[in-house]
Structures are given as C-alpha cells and as structure tokens.
Amino acid sequence: MRRSHSLANIADSPWSAIRKNWTILTQIGAGVMTVVATVVAPPPTPSGTLGIRPFASFVVVILAGIFLLVLRRFRKQAHALWWAGFTAILLLVTVVDYFWYFNLIDTRTEIWHERTIVCGTQLRPEIQNKYGSTIRKSRVRELLDDAAGDPQLIWTDQSIRWSKDILSISYLVIVPLIGGCIMAASQIAMCRALPRSPTRPAKVNKQKSPAHSS
C-alpha cells in the first residue's frame, strides 16, 4: 500500500511533467530537423561543425517550447490572419537566409582533391604581395595546389576561423526559421478549424425615468 502511494507521488511529481513535456518538444524538434535535412545540409565537417546538427536540434526544441506558449495564447479564429502575416514574414526571412547560407558555402569553401577546404577572407602578406589583396575563385584551387591543400599557408588563421564561425551561425539561423515557418503555418489551419467565438450582445443602457413631480 505504501509502495503504490510512493509510485503515485513519483508519477505526479514535477520531474514527471518535465519529462513528458520534454518528450513532446523533442518529437517536434525531430520532425523539424527531418524537414530541414531535405532542404539544407549542415556546413562541411572541416569547418569544425561535427556536432552542429545535434546542437541545432537542441536550439529548435528550446524555441519550440517558447513558441508553444504563443500558440496557446493566440489560437482563436480571429488570429488566423495575424498568423498568416507572421508566416509570410518568417518565410521571407527564411528565403533570404537560405540564399545567404548557400552563398557562404560557395564563397567560403573549395573542393580540392575530394576534400572540402574552408577558405579565409584575408590573404597572408606574402600572398598579397604576389597576387594582390583579392583573388578570383578560379585561382583558389591553384593556390591550394601550391600549398598542398593547407589553407593556413594562404589565408590568415583569424579569417579562416571567422569563415568557420559564420558558416555555423548561418546554419543555426536557418534551422529555427524553417521550424518557425512550419509551426506558424500549421497554426493558421488550427485557427481556421476552431469555431468562431460567439459575440457578446451589446449592453443596453437602461436609463431611469425621471421622477414625476407631484
């Protein structure tokens, strides 16, 4: 009897509620990351992003918890138009970040002998003296051939680190944006499916008739 009572206390404990809610959030995060995987790929592993996808999934889960609070607050049929506008803004930002991300992949990485090399943005002084402050994309592979595939002999270490960081940041931005678009668009359908809240009848002001003089 005492054991069943303790088990009931464990089932009703805050930790049980946290575990249940966390399970729901992780399922949302897994669904979002499945869609993200069909749209964008993580940055190349040489950019130091080996664990970027699990971390992006964690970011999505945390933001989903915050987003659910907003979803529960604004879920009436009258909010459908508001969600449509919010979804359109999120979609616009997502499209801009999508092209920014792939532009970074194209300009900050180079395939050299089936290896992905992260390029920097600032050339070393000896390379600048020989080729100038900027080099064309077509010359990058020639420089990598001369440097035996070592980007640190071509670009400064700080600029290479910055390229790795900006690739990771752009990916971490686009993942929750895609998740936000999915959740906001689904909220439009949910708001439209709910019955319209009944309108309250207008109050009738009853004025007391003035007292008749005797």
MARRO-527081 format. One line per 4 residues: number of its first residue (from 1); their letters; for each residue x, y, z of N, C-alpha, C, O. Coordinates in pm, whole numbers, plus 50000, padded with zeros to 5 digits. Example, Ala and Ser with C-alpha at 12.3 -4.5 7.8 and 13.67 -1.06 7.14 Angstrom:
// MARRO-527081
1> as> 51319:49431:50780:51230:49550:50780:51320:49670:50780:51424:49668:50846 ~ 51285:49775:50708:51367:49894:50714:51290:50003:50787:51341:50114:50804;
***
This chain:
// MARRO-527081
1> mrrs> 50083:49879:50000:50000:50000:50000:50086:50125:50000:50061:50221:49927 ~ 50190:50119:50087:50281:50233:50094:50359:50248:49965:50389:50360:49923 ~ 50393:50135:49901:50470:50140:49777:50388:50202:49665:50439:50284:49589 ~ 50260:50164:49654:50175:50222:49550:50156:50371:49571:50146:50448:49475;
5> hsla> 50151:50411:49698:50137:50554:49727:50261:50631:49683:50249:50741:49630 ~ 50381:50573:49705:50504:50640:49662:50515:50646:49511:50564:50744:49456 ~ 50467:50539:49443:50469:50541:49297:50376:50648:49242:50407:50711:49141 ~ 50264:50668:49306:50172:50773:49263:50235:50911:49281:50214:51000:49199;
9> niad> 50312:50928:49390:50379:51056:49411:50483:51082:49305:50500:51195:49260 ~ 50553:50975:49263:50654:50991:49157:50587:51027:49026:50637:51112:48952 ~ 50473:50963:48997:50403:50991:48871:50351:51133:48866:50343:51193:48759 ~ 50314:51187:48984:50260:51323:48989:50367:51427:49020:50334:51544:49042;
13> spws> 50494:51388:49022:50600:51481:49058:50628:51577:48944:50597:51547:48829 ~ 50687:51694:48974:50722:51789:48867:50818:51728:48764:50812:51761:48646 ~ 50906:51640:48811:51000:51578:48717:50927:51497:48612:50968:51494:48496 ~ 50817:51428:48651:50739:51351:48554:50677:51443:48450:50673:51409:48331;
17> airk> 50627:51559:48493:50569:51653:48397:50675:51709:48304:50651:51727:48185 ~ 50793:51737:48360:50903:51789:48277:50943:51686:48172:50966:51719:48056 ~ 50953:51560:48215:50991:51454:48121:50887:51436:48011:50923:51412:47895 ~ 50760:51447:48047:50653:51433:47948:50656:51548:47848:50646:51526:47727;
21> nwti> 50671:51671:47898:50676:51787:47809:50802:51785:47723:50798:51822:47605 ~ 50913:51741:47781:51036:51735:47703:51026:51633:47591:51082:51652:47483 ~ 50953:51523:47617:50932:51424:47512:50854:51484:47395:50886:51458:47279 ~ 50752:51564:47427:50674:51629:47322:50761:51725:47242:50753:51730:47120;
25> ltqi> 50844:51802:47312:50928:51901:47244:51034:51833:47158:51064:51880:47048 ~ 51090:51722:47206:51190:51652:47126:51127:51591:47000:51191:51583:46895 ~ 51001:51549:47010:50933:51499:46891:50912:51611:46789:50925:51589:46669 ~ 50879:51730:46838:50866:51845:46747:51001:51877:46683:51009:51902:46563;
29> gagv> 51107:51877:46765:51240:51903:46712:51284:51801:46610:51346:51837:46510 ~ 51252:51674:46634:51289:51569:46538:51215:51587:46407:51271:51566:46299 ~ 51087:51625:46415:51010:51649:46293:51063:51766:46214:51072:51760:46091 ~ 51100:51874:46284:51155:51991:46216:51288:51958:46151:51312:51996:46037;
33> mtvv> 51375:51886:46222:51506:51852:46166:51493:51759:46048:51578:51761:45959 ~ 51388:51675:46044:51367:51590:45928:51336:51674:45805:51386:51646:45696 ~ 51253:51777:45823:51223:51867:45711:51347:51947:45672:51374:51966:45554 ~ 51422:51994:45771:51543:52073:45744:51643:51991:45663:51708:52045:45574;
37> atvv> 51655:51862:45695:51751:51776:45624:51720:51764:45476:51809:51739:45396 ~ 51592:51782:45440:51555:51776:45298:51575:51909:45227:51565:51916:45105 ~ 51603:52015:45304:51615:52149:45245:51761:52195:45243:51811:52237:45138 ~ 51828:52188:45356:51966:52234:45366:52049:52128:45437:51998:52052:45520;
41> appp> 52176:52124:45404:52271:52034:45470:52357:52116:45565:52380:52234:45541 ~ 52406:52054:45673:52495:52127:45764:52623:52170:45693:52656:52117:45587 ~ 52694:52265:45750:52822:52305:45691:52918:52187:45686:52901:52090:45760 ~ 53019:52193:45599:53115:52083:45588:53184:52055:45721:53208:52146:45800;
45> tpsg> 53216:51928:45744:53282:51890:45869:53416:51959:45891:53447:51991:46005 ~ 53497:51985:45787:53624:52055:45812:53608:52193:45872:53705:52249:45923 ~ 53488:52251:45867:53469:52383:45927:53447:52375:46076:53409:52474:46139 ~ 53470:52256:46135:53456:52240:46280:53312:52228:46324:53278:52268:46435;
49> tlgi> 53227:52172:46239:53083:52165:46268:53038:52021:46282:52929:51986:46235 ~ 53119:51937:46346:53084:51796:46358:52957:51776:46439:52876:51690:46408 ~ 52939:51857:46545:52821:51843:46630:52719:51953:46609:52638:51979:46698 ~ 52721:52019:46494:52633:52133:46472:52488:52089:46457:52398:52161:46501;
53> rpfa> 52464:51973:46397:52325:51930:46377:52257:51894:46508:52144:51937:46529 ~ 52319:51817:46600:52255:51795:46730:52232:51924:46808:52130:51939:46875 ~ 52327:52017:46799:52308:52144:46870:52194:52224:46807:52117:52288:46879 ~ 52183:52221:46674:52071:52290:46609:51938:52228:46650:51840:52299:46667;
57> sfvv> 51934:52096:46666:51813:52030:46713:51778:52075:46854:51660:52094:46885 ~ 51879:52091:46939:51855:52141:47075:51799:52283:47073:51708:52315:47149 ~ 51852:52368:46985:51802:52505:46972:51655:52504:46928:51574:52582:46979 ~ 51622:52417:46834:51484:52408:46785:51391:52365:46898:51281:52419:46910;
61> vila> 51433:52269:46981:51349:52221:47090:51320:52333:47190:51206:52351:47233 ~ 51422:52409:47227:51403:52518:47323:51311:52625:47265:51221:52673:47333 ~ 51335:52664:47140:51250:52766:47078:51107:52715:47057:51012:52793:47061 ~ 51092:52584:47034:50957:52528:47019:50879:52541:47149:50759:52567:47147;
65> gifl> 50947:52521:47263:50879:52540:47391:50829:52682:47409:50719:52704:47459 ~ 50911:52780:47370:50869:52920:47378:50756:52948:47279:50662:53021:47309 ~ 50769:52889:47162:50670:52913:47056:50534:52856:47094:50431:52913:47059 ~ 50533:52743:47167:50407:52681:47206:50327:52771:47300:50204:52769:47298;
69> lvlr> 50397:52848:47383:50327:52943:47470:50250:53045:47388:50137:53081:47421 ~ 50313:53092:47281:50246:53190:47194:50131:53124:47119:50026:53185:47100 ~ 50151:52999:47076:50046:52928:47003:49921:52910:47088:49809:52923:47039 ~ 49940:52880:47216:49825:52860:47303:49755:52992:47338:49636:52996:47367;
73> rfrk> 49832:53098:47334:49773:53229:47367:49693:53284:47250:49588:53344:47272 ~ 49739:53265:47128:49672:53319:47009:49627:53202:46921:49696:53167:46825 ~ 49515:53145:46953:49466:53029:46877:49320:53043:46838:49257:52944:46801 ~ 49265:53161:46845:49127:53183:46804:49120:53200:46652:49221:53223:46585;
77> qaha> 48999:53187:46600:48981:53200:46456:49015:53341:46409:49060:53360:46296 ~ 48994:53440:46495:49026:53577:46458:49176:53600:46445:49219:53699:46386 ~ 49257:53508:46500:49403:53522:46493:49462:53462:46367:49582:53474:46344 ~ 49380:53396:46283:49431:53329:46164:49500:53427:46069:49605:53397:46014;
81> lwwa> 49441:53544:46051:49501:53644:45961:49633:53694:46017:49728:53718:45942 ~ 49639:53709:46147:49765:53752:46210:49874:53649:46189:49988:53684:46159 ~ 49839:53521:46204:49937:53415:46183:49980:53406:46037:50095:53373:46007 ~ 49888:53435:45945:49924:53434:45803:50029:53541:45773:50124:53515:45700;
85> gfta> 50011:53660:45828:50110:53766:45809:50243:53731:45872:50349:53757:45814 ~ 50239:53672:45992:50363:53633:46060:50436:53524:45983:50558:53526:45974 ~ 50360:53430:45927:50420:53323:45847:50486:53380:45721:50593:53336:45682 ~ 50421:53477:45659:50477:53538:45538:50610:53609:45570:50705:53601:45492;
89> illl> 50615:53678:45684:50740:53745:45723:50850:53642:45750:50963:53658:45704 ~ 50815:53536:45824:50914:53431:45851:50964:53366:45723:51083:53338:45709 ~ 50872:53343:45629:50912:53282:45503:51006:53372:45425:51103:53325:45366 ~ 50980:53502:45425:51067:53595:45355:51207:53595:45415:51306:53590:45342;
93> vtvv> 51215:53599:45548:51345:53597:45615:51416:53464:45588:51538:53461:45570 ~ 51340:53355:45586:51398:53223:45560:51457:53215:45420:51566:53160:45401 ~ 51387:53270:45322:51437:53268:45183:51567:53349:45173:51662:53307:45107 ~ 51569:53466:45238:51691:53549:45235:51807:53475:45299:51917:53474:45244;
97> dyfw> 51784:53414:45416:51891:53341:45485:51932:53216:45407:52048:53175:45413 ~ 51838:53156:45336:51869:53037:45255:51974:53071:45148:52073:53000:45134 ~ 51951:53180:45074:52047:53217:44970:52177:53270:45030:52284:53251:44972 ~ 52168:53335:45146:52290:53380:45214:52375:53261:45256:52497:53262:45240;
101> yfnl> 52310:53158:45309:52382:53039:45354:52453:52970:45239:52570:52934:45251 ~ 52384:52950:45126:52446:52882:45015:52549:52970:44945:52642:52918:44883 ~ 52534:53100:44953:52639:53188:44901:52766:53176:44985:52877:53179:44932 ~ 52749:53161:45117:52865:53141:45203:52931:53007:45174:53054:52998:45172;
105> idtr> 52851:52903:45151:52908:52772:45117:52990:52782:44989:53096:52720:44977 ~ 52942:52861:44894:53011:52872:44765:53138:52955:44775:53238:52923:44710 ~ 53135:53062:44856:53249:53154:44861:53351:53118:44970:53468:53152:44958 ~ 53307:53049:45075:53398:53020:45186:53451:52877:45186:53528:52841:45275;
109> teiw> 53411:52796:45089:53464:52659:45082:53510:52630:44939:53467:52693:44843 ~ 53598:52533:44929:53650:52490:44799:53677:52339:44803:53732:52288:44901 ~ 53637:52270:44698:53664:52127:44688:53801:52108:44624:53825:52151:44512 ~ 53890:52043:44697:54026:52020:44648:54059:51872:44668:54071:51825:44781;
113> hert> 54072:51799:44556:54102:51655:44559:54005:51582:44652:54046:51504:44738 ~ 53877:51608:44631:53767:51544:44706:53770:51579:44854:53711:51508:44935 ~ 53836:51684:44889:53836:51736:45026:53772:51874:45026:53791:51953:44933 ~ 53697:51903:45131:53636:52036:45146:53729:52124:45229:53758:52093:45344;
117> ivcg> 53774:52231:45169:53865:52325:45234:53788:52453:45267:53719:52509:45182 ~ 53800:52497:45391:53738:52624:45432:53836:52736:45401:53949:52737:45449 ~ 53792:52831:45320:53877:52943:45279:53859:53061:45375:53753:53078:45436 ~ 53963:53138:45388:53955:53259:45469:53911:53378:45387:53875:53366:45270;
121> tqlr> 53915:53494:45449:53876:53618:45381:53992:53716:45367:53982:53814:45292 ~ 54101:53691:45437:54217:53781:45430:54342:53700:45396:54377:53605:45467 ~ 54408:53738:45287:54527:53667:45244:54646:53701:45332:54652:53809:45392 ~ 54740:53610:45338:54864:53636:45409:54947:53741:45332:54932:53754:45211;
125> peiq> 55033:53814:45402:55109:53921:45336:55188:53875:45215:55192:53945:45114 ~ 55249:53758:45223:55329:53711:45110:55242:53678:44989:55285:53694:44875 ~ 55119:53632:45014:55027:53604:44903:54974:53734:44845:54956:53746:44724 ~ 54948:53833:44932:54902:53963:44883:55007:54030:44796:54974:54090:44693;
129> nkyg> 55132:54019:44835:55239:54081:44756:55250:54019:44617:55293:54085:44522 ~ 55213:53893:44606:55227:53824:44478:55102:53834:44391:55112:53847:44269 ~ 54981:53826:44455:54857:53820:44377:54763:53938:44402:54660:53950:44336 ~ 54797:54024:44497:54707:54134:44530:54621:54099:44651:54630:53990:44705;
133> stir> 54536:54195:44692:54455:54178:44813:54338:54082:44793:54288:54025:44890 ~ 54294:54065:44670:54182:53973:44640:54223:53879:44528:54302:53914:44440 ~ 54167:53759:44533:54195:53660:44430:54062:53605:44376:53962:53600:44447 ~ 54065:53565:44251:53945:53510:44189:53920:53368:44239:54011:53300:44288;
137> ksrv> 53796:53326:44225:53759:53191:44268:53836:53086:44189:53871:52981:44243 ~ 53863:53113:44062:53934:53016:43979:54080:52999:44021:54139:52895:43993 ~ 54138:53099:44088:54278:53090:44129:54294:53021:44264:54405:52983:44301 ~ 54185:53004:44338:54195:52944:44470:54249:52802:44462:54333:52763:44543;
141> rell> 54202:52725:44363:54250:52588:44351:54398:52584:44315:54469:52495:44360 ~ 54445:52678:44235:54588:52683:44203:54671:52709:44328:54776:52648:44349 ~ 54622:52802:44412:54695:52830:44536:54694:52710:44629:54793:52684:44698 ~ 54582:52637:44633:54576:52519:44717:54672:52412:44666:54730:52338:44745;
145> ddaa> 54688:52403:44535:54786:52309:44480:54927:52346:44524:55006:52259:44562 ~ 54958:52475:44519:55091:52521:44561:55113:52500:44710:55225:52474:44754 ~ 55003:52512:44791:55015:52499:44936:54987:52357:44984:54975:52334:45105 ~ 54976:52262:44891:54949:52121:44926:54821:52108:45008:54812:52023:45097;
149> gdpq> 54722:52192:44978:54592:52183:45043:54585:52241:45182:54488:52216:45254 ~ 54686:52318:45223:54687:52379:45356:54638:52523:45345:54712:52608:45296 ~ 54515:52554:45390:54464:52691:45376:54537:52791:45463:54535:52911:45434 ~ 54602:52745:45569:54673:52837:45659:54796:52898:45593:54850:52998:45641;
153> liwt> 54842:52839:45482:54953:52898:45407:54904:53005:45310:54986:53075:45249 ~ 54773:53020:45295:54716:53116:45200:54644:53229:45273:54664:53346:45242 ~ 54559:53193:45372:54480:53292:45445:54526:53297:45590:54588:53204:45641 ~ 54494:53408:45655:54529:53422:45796:54443:53329:45881:54331:53294:45843;
157> dqsi> 54496:53289:45996:54423:53198:46083:54292:53260:46132:54190:53192:46143 ~ 54296:53390:46161:54175:53456:46212:54064:53458:46109:53947:53437:46142 ~ 54098:53484:45983:53996:53488:45879:53939:53349:45851:53821:53337:45816 ~ 54020:53244:45866:53970:53108:45848:53872:53073:45960:53768:53012:45937;
161> rwsk> 53908:53112:46084:53816:53087:46196:53686:53163:46178:53579:53111:46210 ~ 53693:53285:46126:53573:53363:46103:53484:53297:45997:53362:53299:46010 ~ 53544:53240:45895:53466:53169:45793:53395:53049:45853:53280:53022:45820 ~ 53464:52976:45941:53401:52861:46006:53285:52907:46095:53180:52843:46098;
165> dils> 53306:53017:46169:53201:53066:46259:53079:53114:46183:52966:53086:46222 ~ 53100:53188:46074:52987:53243:46000:52908:53133:45930:52787:53145:45914 ~ 52975:53026:45889:52904:52911:45832:52814:52845:45937:52700:52808:45908 ~ 52866:52830:46057:52787:52769:46164:52671:52858:46204:52560:52810:46226;
169> isyl> 52696:52988:46215:52591:53082:46256:52478:53084:46153:52360:53080:46190 ~ 52513:53089:46026:52409:53094:45922:52323:52967:45924:52203:52974:45897 ~ 52384:52853:45954:52307:52729:45962:52217:52730:46085:52101:52688:46078 ~ 52269:52778:46198:52189:52784:46320:52075:52884:46309:51977:52875:46383;
173> vivp> 52085:52979:46218:51977:53076:46197:51868:53016:46109:51749:53031:46138 ~ 51907:52948:46003:51806:52900:45908:51726:52782:45964:51610:52765:45927 ~ 51785:52702:46053:51712:52586:46107:51589:52629:46188:51480:52581:46159 ~ 51602:52717:46290:51481:52758:46362:51386:52840:46277:51265:52841:46304;
177> ligg> 51435:52910:46175:51345:52983:46086:51253:52886:46011:51133:52911:45999 ~ 51309:52776:45961:51226:52676:45894:51126:52616:45991:51010:52594:45957 ~ 51172:52587:46114:51080:52535:46215:50970:52633:46249:50855:52593:46267 ~ 51004:52762:46259:50902:52863:46286:50800:52873:46174:50681:52890:46201;
181> cima> 50845:52861:46050:50751:52864:45936:50653:52746:45944:50534:52762:45920 ~ 50705:52628:45979:50619:52510:45987:50514:52528:46096:50395:52502:46073 ~ 50556:52571:46215:50464:52583:46327:50364:52696:46305:50247:52683:46339 ~ 50409:52808:46247:50318:52919:46223:50216:52885:46115:50099:52921:46127;
185> asqi> 50259:52815:46010:50166:52776:45904:50063:52676:45956:49946:52683:45919 ~ 50106:52583:46041:50010:52488:46097:49911:52556:46191:49797:52511:46204 ~ 49955:52664:46255:49864:52737:46344:49752:52805:46266:49642:52822:46318 ~ 49779:52844:46141:49673:52904:46058:49560:52804:46039:49443:52839:46055;
189> amcr> 49596:52680:46005:49493:52578:45985:49417:52549:46114:49296:52526:46112 ~ 49488:52548:46226:49422:52521:46353:49324:52632:46390:49215:52606:46439 ~ 49365:52756:46366:49276:52870:46396:49152:52867:46307:49042:52897:46353 ~ 49170:52831:46181:49056:52827:46089:48961:52712:46124:48841:52721:46098;
193> alpr> 49014:52605:46182:48931:52490:46216:48847:52513:46341:48744:52449:46358 ~ 48891:52603:46428:48817:52629:46550:48691:52709:46520:48692:52792:46430 ~ 48583:52684:46593:48462:52764:46572:48483:52907:46617:48556:52934:46712 ~ 48418:52996:46549:48430:53138:46583:48367:53162:46719:48258:53114:46748;
197> sptr> 48438:53238:46801:48387:53266:46935:48261:53350:46925:48256:53446:46849 ~ 48157:53315:47003:48031:53390:46994:48049:53534:47038:48121:53564:47134 ~ 47983:53621:46966:47990:53764:47001:47893:53794:47113:47780:53746:47115 ~ 47939:53873:47204:47855:53909:47317:47757:54018:47276:47793:54113:47205;
201> pakv> 47633:54004:47319:47536:54109:47285:47572:54241:47350:47623:54246:47462 ~ 47545:54346:47277:47578:54479:47330:47491:54509:47451:47372:54477:47454 ~ 47552:54570:47548:47479:54605:47668:47384:54721:47640:47420:54819:47574 ~ 47262:54708:47691:47162:54813:47674:47160:54899:47800:47131:54851:47909;
205> nkqk> 47190:55024:47780:47190:55116:47893:47047:55153:47928:46977:55217:47850 ~ 47006:55112:48042:46872:55144:48088:46876:55270:48171:46938:55275:48277 ~ 46809:55371:48120:46805:55498:48192:46680:55504:48276:46570:55473:48230 ~ 46696:55543:48396:46582:55556:48485:46501:55681:48445:46555:55789:48421;
209> spah> 46370:55661:48440:46284:55775:48407:46283:55872:48521:46279:55832:48638 ~ 46286:55999:48490:46289:56098:48598:46161:56093:48681:46053:56064:48630 ~ 46175:56120:48806:46061:56117:48898:45959:56224:48863:45994:56339:48836 ~ 45833:56185:48864:45728:56282:48830:45705:56372:48952:45697:56328:49066;
213> ss> 45695:56495:48923:45667:56591:49031:45521:56581:49072:45433:56575:48987 ~ 45497:56578:49198:45362:56567:49247:45284:56695:49232:45167:56700:49270;
***
